Amino acid sequence: MLRTILAAVDGSATSEDGLRAAIQFARDTGARLSILHVVDDAALHRSIAKNYAGAFVRGIISSLMDEGQRVLKAAKLAATRKRVKADIALAENTRKSVAETIVQQAGKVGADLIVIGTHGRRGLSRLVMGSDAEAVMRLSSVPVMLVPARKQKS
């Protein structure tokens, strides 16, 4: 039986697909939904450490945090509209990978399942962009449900 589902969101259409699936799954199973947004600012923090335009970089980080809060509020509203109990969390990622942060949060909230929307990149784009979803699957001790991006209509 599922008690807690963690949904990682970033505001993209792909993560919204994952969120919709997580909300439906939580509704169907009676699970609580924990929604996470990770602000991945590790590269920006390295810039601060090297004293490159520190005030400018801190302003960018602040904007990213504000946007993360907006994404989380919209996600919680979507869950509430479907009568799903949800909590939200904003994580600032400064030293770990996004995947490590997601898996750590899953442990913190006692998640029985992690749901992530995935772009389904292949070939060179996957090699260059990497795959947070794939890394979560490798690192997680709980099941991970990947929700593929919807195909664009031509």
Buried (B, 14 or more C-beta within 10 A) or exposed (E): EBEBBBBBBBBEEBBBBBBBBBBEBBBEBEBBBBBBBBBBBBEBBEBBEEEEEEEEBBEEBEEBBEBBBEBBEBBBEBBEEEEBBBBBBBBBBBEBBBBBBBBBBBEEBEBBBBBBBBBBBEEEEEEEEBBBBBBBBEBBEBEBBBBBBEEEEE
